[in-house]
Amino acid sequence: MPAWPEITLAKEAGLLVEVAQVEAALADAVITLRASLEGMGAILAPQLAAESDPHEVRLLVDDHVHQALTSVSARFAKMAQGVA
């Protein structure tokens, strides 16, 4: 079945993407975020065990979560540049 001209133009302009591409991008982002969060315990455990100040503990955890979210955000931005 031939594509509608509007759909073809929208794809060429980067306004439309295939559902499979979006699903793959989301899966990649979720896998990246999950791996980062699952590794958080092993990475932070030695630092947190040595820290007695709750404020410092919070800062260490917040920093790790921020890094994980920044990584996922960067992946989305990179994917968006490839689509546009």
N, C-alpha and C positions, 0 to 999 in steps of 0.2 A: 504494500500500500504506500503510495507516495506521500511524503510529508507536506503539510500545509506550508505555503510560502512564509506565513508569519512565524511559524515554528522554526523554519530553516534560518530566517533572518535573526530571530532571537538567539538561536544557538550560536550563530556566527558573531553576534554582538556580545556574546558572553553573558547573556541574560538568562539563559536556560542551560541546565546541565542534566545529564542522565541521572536517574534515581540511583543507579548502581554506583556512580561516582560519589554521590552524597553519602550513601551508606558506607562506602569504603573509607571516606574521610572521617566519618563519625566513629567507625570501628577503630581506625588508627588512633584517633584522639583518645578514645576510651581506654584502649590498650596501653597507650603511653601514660595516661594519668594513673591507671590502676597499678602499673609496674612501679611508678614513682611512689605512690602511697603505700604499696605493699613493702617496699624497701625502706620505708621511713623508720620502722622500728630498729632494724639492724644498723642503720646509719646513725640514728640519734641516741640509741641506748647508752653508749659509752659517755656521750656528752651529758645526757640528762642524769645519769647515775652520779656524775661528779658535781652536779650543780645543786645547790641547796636553796637558791633564791627562786621562788615561784615566778617572779617576773622574768627572770632570765630563761627559765624553762619555757615559758610562753613565747618569748621572742624566738627561741630556737625552733619550736614547732611551727610558729607562724611563718618563719623564714623558709622552712622546708616546704610548707604548703604553697607559699607564694611562688617558690621556684617551680614547683610542679605545675601550677596553673599557668605560669608564664611560658613554660615549655609547650604546653598544649596550645595556648594562644598563638605562639609563634608558628606552630605547625599549621594551624588554621589559616593564619595570614599567608604563609608560604603557599598553601594549597589554593587560596583565593587568587593569588597572583598568577598561578598557573592556569586557572580557569578563565580569568578575565582577559 
